């Protein structure tokens, strides 16, 4: 994933990139064959990855060890809920995006039946959230991200061991962003794409029928404007897409 991020050209096929991979990047034959037989572009693959990560969070969280499911004190919970009730259109770090970062932190660093992480349950959660891979690009590139996180969370003094409980309190909007519509159309599209990635090539670049409903995946600003700009698609800059670092 990190290698693909460094070689980001949204519509370039992954199998072409891997043909020129550095000698120290080792892939087994099943991986090489998979990408050779399926014409995934980087954008398509990353969309599927972030979608699947979000969709599987409920199941992943079941493997959390007890030390990472500690409850937050009732008085602090009330303070958090009061903060959620405050509506600020100029909020530079909305609760939904903070919740998404916490969800990714839990999925990537805390889950597992056998805990091998070196992240202490007693460390401050606020410091763990400075990891760049947890944030959409529009936040990850901000010089004052640490300050924004601190302004949002510092008064609560949340520990890593309380991260899951904290997400349960503030994560309603983030949870709802992955809900499949009533006709399950997006779920069907996802299944078809995983089984036959060539279907992706039949979707117009400028349509709005994406596999995700919310900007938690590739496009954090939910612009979804991939229309022809009169130039080579491979010239698209990294900043035009919400790829997580």
Secondary structure, DSSP 8 states (H G I E B T S, - for coil): -HHHHHT--TTSBHHHHHHT--TT----HHHHHHHHHS--BHHHHHHHHHHHHHHTHHHHHTT--GGGS----HHHHHHHHHHHH---TT-SS-HHHHHHHHHHHIIIII--SS------TTSBHHHHTT-GGGS-HHHHT-TTHHHHHHHHHGGG--BGGGHHHHHHHH-HHHHHTT---TT-HHHHHHHHHHH-GGGGGGS-TT-S--S-SSTTSS-TT--------SS-GGG--GGGS----
